[in-house]
């Protein structure tokens, strides 16, 4: 299901750091979030994993001027440009960060330990070579906003038709959790992002919440395997649209700076 990807946080706050809009400490704090620690492994010039502060500084010295997000899914290499080795690893993780200004990309590997409720999470970002080429299937912010408006109508219609929207406490809890997160997380995008990117990302997350309700609320009104398959088929293009919009929002910082430099 759609979520707030770690790659989005790394790209958003990494971009703000590279632009001098936030301090290294603030950027790292926002990127790590509730995790215990993040490290970057495989950086040119480093013999082993390094912390985020050092790692982001190293990327700057290697010529990186911006960070883009990729959120690929099977059959949809969204935001990727190759080579196959990097694409395969990103597809396995379902996310990646692609550097602008140097042919490098970062793919997260998450390690969890401990009992439920007290899970210790560490993330290692593997730095790999990428192909310098336009990323696959990333819309402009304007395109993403128009597509999302239609996707939101489609998702609501599907939920209503399958009786998922009123499917009881699971749906209500999911909606409440989304609203609480929206109130807490107004800075999902870091300083320097255009207001339209914030708007698009918030709408993409709303669509994602509706998709999650549809998948996580049991059978809803679907009482047969064929009806459940129909639900998944109906929601698949909506989810694809929301992922495209997420990538467009996270990548807006780099896109706007590129346009300004022309």
LINJOLIN-V958333 format. One record per residue. N is the residue number from 1. RES is the residue in one small letter. PSI is psi in radians with two decimals (* if undefined). OMEGA is omega as a letter, one per 30 degrees, with the letter a starting at -180 (999 if undefined). BURIAL is b if it has 16 or more other C-alpha atoms within 10 Angstrom, else e. Layout:
n->N res->RES psi->PSI omega->OMEGA burial->BURIAL
n->N res->RES psi->PSI omega->OMEGA burial->BURIAL
This chain:
n->1 res->x psi->2.82 omega->l burial->e
n->2 res->x psi->2.52 omega->l burial->b
n->3 res->x psi->-3.11 omega->l burial->e
n->4 res->x psi->1.79 omega->a burial->e
n->5 res->x psi->2.58 omega->l burial->e
n->6 res->x psi->-0.60 omega->l burial->b
n->7 res->x psi->-0.58 omega->l burial->b
n->8 res->x psi->-0.76 omega->l burial->b
n->9 res->x psi->-0.73 omega->l burial->b
n->10 res->x psi->-0.77 omega->a burial->b
n->11 res->x psi->-0.81 omega->a burial->b
n->12 res->x psi->-0.91 omega->a burial->b
n->13 res->x psi->-0.47 omega->l burial->b
n->14 res->x psi->-0.70 omega->l burial->b
n->15 res->x psi->-0.76 omega->l burial->b
n->16 res->x psi->-0.67 omega->l burial->b
n->17 res->x psi->-0.81 omega->a burial->b
n->18 res->x psi->-0.52 omega->l burial->b
n->19 res->x psi->-0.04 omega->l burial->e
n->20 res->x psi->0.38 omega->a burial->e
n->21 res->x psi->-0.28 omega->l burial->e
n->22 res->x psi->2.82 omega->l burial->b
n->23 res->x psi->2.77 omega->l burial->e
n->24 res->x psi->-0.71 omega->a burial->b
n->25 res->x psi->-0.77 omega->l burial->e
n->26 res->x psi->-0.70 omega->l burial->e
n->27 res->x psi->-0.83 omega->a burial->b
n->28 res->x psi->-0.72 omega->l burial->b
n->29 res->x psi->-0.75 omega->a burial->e
n->30 res->x psi->-0.67 omega->a burial->b
n->31 res->x psi->-0.78 omega->a burial->b
n->32 res->x psi->-0.66 omega->l burial->b
n->33 res->x psi->-2.20 omega->a burial->e
n->34 res->x psi->-0.06 omega->l burial->e
n->35 res->x psi->2.86 omega->a burial->e
n->36 res->x psi->-0.81 omega->a burial->e
n->37 res->x psi->2.60 omega->l burial->b
n->38 res->x psi->2.48 omega->l burial->b
n->39 res->x psi->2.79 omega->l burial->b
n->40 res->x psi->2.23 omega->a burial->b
n->41 res->x psi->2.44 omega->l burial->b
n->42 res->x psi->0.18 omega->l burial->b
n->43 res->x psi->2.35 omega->l burial->b
n->44 res->x psi->2.31 omega->l burial->e
n->45 res->x psi->-0.09 omega->l burial->e
n->46 res->x psi->2.36 omega->a burial->e
n->47 res->x psi->-0.23 omega->a burial->e
n->48 res->x psi->-3.05 omega->l burial->e
n->49 res->x psi->2.53 omega->l burial->b
n->50 res->x psi->2.80 omega->l burial->b
n->51 res->x psi->2.90 omega->a burial->e
n->52 res->x psi->-0.71 omega->a burial->b
n->53 res->x psi->-0.86 omega->l burial->b
n->54 res->x psi->-0.71 omega->a burial->e
n->55 res->x psi->-0.77 omega->l burial->b
n->56 res->x psi->-0.63 omega->l burial->b
n->57 res->x psi->-0.69 omega->l burial->e
n->58 res->x psi->-0.71 omega->l burial->b
n->59 res->x psi->-0.68 omega->l burial->b
n->60 res->x psi->-0.78 omega->a burial->b
n->61 res->x psi->-0.41 omega->l burial->e
n->62 res->x psi->-0.02 omega->l burial->b
n->63 res->x psi->0.07 omega->a burial->e
n->64 res->x psi->2.22 omega->l burial->b
n->65 res->x psi->-0.13 omega->l burial->b
n->66 res->x psi->2.89 omega->a burial->b
n->67 res->x psi->2.32 omega->l burial->b
n->68 res->x psi->2.79 omega->a burial->b
n->69 res->x psi->2.51 omega->l burial->b
n->70 res->x psi->2.35 omega->l burial->b
n->71 res->x psi->1.23 omega->a burial->b
n->72 res->x psi->2.72 omega->l burial->b
n->73 res->x psi->2.83 omega->l burial->b
n->74 res->x psi->2.19 omega->a burial->e
n->75 res->x psi->0.04 omega->a burial->e
n->76 res->x psi->1.54 omega->a burial->e
n->77 res->x psi->0.91 omega->a burial->b
n->78 res->x psi->2.03 omega->l burial->b
n->79 res->x psi->-0.04 omega->a burial->b
n->80 res->x psi->2.75 omega->l burial->b
n->81 res->x psi->0.12 omega->a burial->b
n->82 res->x psi->3.11 omega->g burial->b
n->83 res->x psi->3.11 omega->a burial->e
n->84 res->x psi->-0.65 omega->a burial->e
n->85 res->x psi->-0.76 omega->l burial->e
n->86 res->x psi->-0.76 omega->l burial->b
n->87 res->x psi->-0.73 omega->a burial->b
n->88 res->x psi->-0.73 omega->a burial->e
n->89 res->x psi->-0.71 omega->l burial->b
n->90 res->x psi->-0.68 omega->l burial->b
n->91 res->x psi->-0.67 omega->l burial->b
n->92 res->x psi->-0.70 omega->l burial->b
n->93 res->x psi->-0.27 omega->a burial->b
n->94 res->x psi->0.31 omega->l burial->b
n->95 res->x psi->2.80 omega->l burial->b
n->96 res->x psi->2.88 omega->l burial->b
n->97 res->x psi->2.30 omega->l burial->b
n->98 res->x psi->2.22 omega->a burial->b
n->99 res->x psi->2.50 omega->l burial->b
n->100 res->x psi->2.20 omega->a burial->b
n->101 res->x psi->-0.23 omega->l burial->e
n->102 res->x psi->2.52 omega->a burial->b
n->103 res->x psi->1.13 omega->a burial->b
n->104 res->x psi->2.66 omega->l burial->b
n->105 res->x psi->2.78 omega->a burial->b
n->106 res->x psi->2.26 omega->l burial->b
n->107 res->x psi->2.24 omega->a burial->b
n->108 res->x psi->2.52 omega->l burial->b
n->109 res->x psi->2.16 omega->a burial->e
n->110 res->x psi->2.29 omega->l burial->e
n->111 res->x psi->2.23 omega->a burial->e
n->112 res->x psi->2.47 omega->l burial->e
n->113 res->x psi->2.63 omega->l burial->e
n->114 res->x psi->2.91 omega->a burial->e
n->115 res->x psi->2.83 omega->l burial->e
n->116 res->x psi->2.36 omega->a burial->e
n->117 res->x psi->-0.25 omega->l burial->e
n->118 res->x psi->0.89 omega->a burial->e
n->119 res->x psi->2.27 omega->l burial->e
n->120 res->x psi->2.09 omega->a burial->e
n->121 res->x psi->2.20 omega->l burial->b
n->122 res->x psi->2.50 omega->a burial->b
n->123 res->x psi->2.25 omega->l burial->b
n->124 res->x psi->2.13 omega->l burial->b
n->125 res->x psi->2.02 omega->a burial->b
n->126 res->x psi->2.13 omega->a burial->b
n->127 res->x psi->2.14 omega->a burial->b
n->128 res->x psi->2.82 omega->l burial->b
n->129 res->x psi->2.49 omega->l burial->b
n->130 res->x psi->2.87 omega->l burial->b
n->131 res->x psi->2.32 omega->l burial->b
n->132 res->x psi->1.70 omega->a burial->b
n->133 res->x psi->2.82 omega->l burial->e
n->134 res->x psi->2.40 omega->l burial->e
n->135 res->x psi->2.65 omega->a burial->b
n->136 res->x psi->2.25 omega->l burial->e
n->137 res->x psi->0.52 omega->l burial->e
n->138 res->x psi->2.10 omega->a burial->b
n->139 res->x psi->2.92 omega->l burial->b
n->140 res->x psi->2.91 omega->l burial->b
n->141 res->x psi->-0.71 omega->l burial->b
n->142 res->x psi->-0.80 omega->l burial->e
n->143 res->x psi->-0.77 omega->a burial->e
n->144 res->x psi->-0.70 omega->a burial->b
n->145 res->x psi->-0.73 omega->l burial->b
n->146 res->x psi->-0.74 omega->l burial->e
n->147 res->x psi->-0.66 omega->a burial->b
n->148 res->x psi->-0.67 omega->l burial->b
n->149 res->x psi->-0.75 omega->l burial->e
n->150 res->x psi->-0.69 omega->a burial->e
n->151 res->x psi->-0.64 omega->l burial->b
n->152 res->x psi->-0.72 omega->l burial->b
n->153 res->x psi->-0.74 omega->a burial->e
n->154 res->x psi->-0.77 omega->a burial->b
n->155 res->x psi->-0.76 omega->a burial->b
n->156 res->x psi->-0.70 omega->l burial->b
n->157 res->x psi->-0.75 omega->l burial->e
n->158 res->x psi->-0.78 omega->l burial->b
n->159 res->x psi->-0.74 omega->a burial->b
n->160 res->x psi->-0.77 omega->a burial->b
n->161 res->x psi->-0.63 omega->a burial->e
n->162 res->x psi->0.13 omega->l burial->b
n->163 res->x psi->0.61 omega->l burial->e
n->164 res->x psi->-0.62 omega->a burial->b
n->165 res->x psi->-0.57 omega->l burial->b
n->166 res->x psi->0.63 omega->a burial->e
n->167 res->x psi->0.34 omega->l burial->b
n->168 res->x psi->-2.71 omega->a burial->e
n->169 res->x psi->-0.52 omega->a burial->e
n->170 res->x psi->-0.79 omega->l burial->e
n->171 res->x psi->-0.75 omega->a burial->b
n->172 res->x psi->-0.72 omega->l burial->e
n->173 res->x psi->-0.69 omega->l burial->e
n->174 res->x psi->-0.74 omega->l burial->b
n->175 res->x psi->-0.74 omega->l burial->b
n->176 res->x psi->-0.71 omega->l burial->e
n->177 res->x psi->-0.71 omega->l burial->e
n->178 res->x psi->-0.81 omega->a burial->b
n->179 res->x psi->-0.71 omega->l burial->e
n->180 res->x psi->-0.73 omega->l burial->e
n->181 res->x psi->-0.67 omega->l burial->e
n->182 res->x psi->-0.68 omega->l burial->e
n->183 res->x psi->-0.64 omega->a burial->e
n->184 res->x psi->-0.66 omega->a burial->e
n->185 res->x psi->0.86 omega->a burial->e
n->186 res->x psi->-0.34 omega->l burial->e
n->187 res->x psi->0.80 omega->l burial->e
n->188 res->x psi->-0.68 omega->l burial->b
n->189 res->x psi->2.48 omega->a burial->b
n->190 res->x psi->2.95 omega->l burial->b
n->191 res->x psi->2.52 omega->l burial->b
n->192 res->x psi->-0.23 omega->l burial->b
n->193 res->x psi->2.51 omega->l burial->b
n->194 res->x psi->2.59 omega->a burial->e
n->195 res->x psi->-0.59 omega->a burial->e
n->196 res->x psi->-0.61 omega->l burial->e
n->197 res->x psi->-0.71 omega->l burial->b
n->198 res->x psi->-0.76 omega->a burial->b
n->199 res->x psi->-0.78 omega->a burial->e
n->200 res->x psi->-0.72 omega->a burial->b
n->201 res->x psi->-0.72 omega->l burial->b
n->202 res->x psi->-0.68 omega->l burial->b
n->203 res->x psi->-0.67 omega->l burial->b
n->204 res->x psi->-0.69 omega->l burial->b
n->205 res->x psi->-0.59 omega->l burial->b
n->206 res->x psi->-0.77 omega->l burial->b
n->207 res->x psi->-0.73 omega->l burial->b
n->208 res->x psi->-0.66 omega->l burial->b
n->209 res->x psi->-0.75 omega->l burial->b
n->210 res->x psi->-0.69 omega->l burial->b
n->211 res->x psi->-0.75 omega->l burial->b
n->212 res->x psi->-0.72 omega->l burial->b
n->213 res->x psi->-0.76 omega->a burial->b
n->214 res->x psi->-0.69 omega->a burial->b
n->215 res->x psi->-0.49 omega->a burial->b
n->216 res->x psi->-0.07 omega->a burial->e
n->217 res->x psi->0.66 omega->l burial->b
n->218 res->x psi->-2.58 omega->a burial->e
n->219 res->x psi->-0.22 omega->a burial->b
n->220 res->x psi->-2.28 omega->l burial->b
n->221 res->x psi->-0.06 omega->l burial->b
n->222 res->x psi->2.11 omega->a burial->b
n->223 res->x psi->0.06 omega->l burial->e
n->224 res->x psi->2.84 omega->l burial->e
n->225 res->x psi->-0.65 omega->a burial->e
n->226 res->x psi->-0.64 omega->l burial->e
n->227 res->x psi->-0.67 omega->l burial->e
n->228 res->x psi->-0.67 omega->l burial->b
n->229 res->x psi->-0.65 omega->l burial->e
n->230 res->x psi->-0.67 omega->l burial->e
n->231 res->x psi->-0.85 omega->a burial->b
n->232 res->x psi->-0.73 omega->a burial->b
n->233 res->x psi->-0.68 omega->a burial->e
n->234 res->x psi->-0.60 omega->a burial->b
n->235 res->x psi->-0.31 omega->a burial->b
n->236 res->x psi->-0.86 omega->l burial->e
n->237 res->x psi->-0.48 omega->l burial->e
n->238 res->x psi->-0.76 omega->l burial->b
n->239 res->x psi->-0.71 omega->l burial->b
n->240 res->x psi->-0.77 omega->l burial->b
n->241 res->x psi->-0.73 omega->a burial->b
n->242 res->x psi->-0.67 omega->l burial->b
n->243 res->x psi->-0.71 omega->l burial->b
n->244 res->x psi->-0.70 omega->l burial->b
n->245 res->x psi->-0.70 omega->l burial->b
n->246 res->x psi->-0.85 omega->a burial->b
n->247 res->x psi->-0.75 omega->l burial->b
n->248 res->x psi->-0.71 omega->a burial->b
n->249 res->x psi->-0.86 omega->a burial->b
n->250 res->x psi->-0.57 omega->a burial->b
n->251 res->x psi->-0.07 omega->a burial->b
n->252 res->x psi->-0.57 omega->a burial->b
n->253 res->x psi->-0.86 omega->a burial->b
n->254 res->x psi->-0.73 omega->a burial->b
n->255 res->x psi->-0.75 omega->a burial->b
n->256 res->x psi->-0.68 omega->l burial->e
n->257 res->x psi->-0.63 omega->l burial->e
n->258 res->x psi->-0.76 omega->l burial->e
n->259 res->x psi->-0.67 omega->a burial->e
n->260 res->x psi->-0.45 omega->a burial->e
n->261 res->x psi->-0.19 omega->a burial->e
n->262 res->x psi->* omega->999 burial->e
